[in-house]
Amino acid sequence: MAFALPRSLSPSKLSAFKDCPLAFRFSAIDRLPEAPAPHMVKGTLVHSALERLFWDHPRGERTAEAARHALDVAWQALQEDPDLACLELTDIERESFVADAASLVDGYLRLEDPDAVDAVGVELTLEADVAGLRLRGIIDRLDVTAEGELEVVDYKTGRVPSINQEQQRLGGVQFYALLCEQVLGRRPSRVRLMYLREPLVIEAVPSEQAVRGTRQRTSAVWSAIERACENEDFRPRPSALCNWCSFQSLCPIYGGDPAQASEFTGASLDAPIAQAG
């Protein structure tokens, strides 16, 4: 019996399939729970703080103090998030967690003056049908320049990637440019990756050729997903990412059986994560 196709594709799902088809299957098709990672929960906190900075404070009030207050409010709201509880942080670890998040917010403030930004969308969800495929993405921030052009901004709380990885990251933001073109009828004049830890900004201009290439690559990945679902053939692709994979207990590389995935639906995958050889 063939696997059901996922309902939509996002930049993260595209990357997940290319990184490891089997892990993609467990996450996007079997919809198995994944163990929360500290860096992901911290990313959620920082994104929420920056979202609040723009929504709760009009231009003229987006000061460093306002940013710190937005982080405090976001941290209090995060206390209700089960992912934070799963981390089981000690008091000392919680202090370090928040302090590092604060340094990332400060990193953002070193990159630009938020009072100079005209944001027309924050955490903006866009969906579009492209050649029969449902595409979905959440844009961290969509700005309008003084010239009336659109700019896509994507916050990054991890390290600046290598040159090869940089092109992959920009490919994800080009996906957002494609969505803007489909939904809003306008292609952004610029896409920006803001690395808050360094801090550093990497920019690209989404040309017609680049957007067309993104559409073609997305279609090619979707075709590969369709074949994998039809043939029930999702193979593991061992890499350094295995060290952080939540699905090792089901992976044949580690002696697991993918056929047992149904047993974990709605349950926790709490097997220890081994180191990749």
Secondary structure, DSSP 8 states (H G I E B T S, - for coil): ------S-B-HHHHHHHHH-HHHHIIIIIS-------HHHHHHHHHHHHHHHHHHHS-TT---HHHHHHHHHHHHHHHTT-HHHHHH---HHHHHHHHHHHHHHHHHHHHH--GGG--EEEEEEEEEEEETTEEEEEEEEEEEE-TTS-EEEEEEE-S----HHHHHHHHHHHHHHHHHHHHHHS---SEEEEEETTTTEEEEE---HHHHHHHHHHHHHHHHHHHHHHHHT------SGGGGG-TTGGG-GGGT--GGGGGGGTTS----------
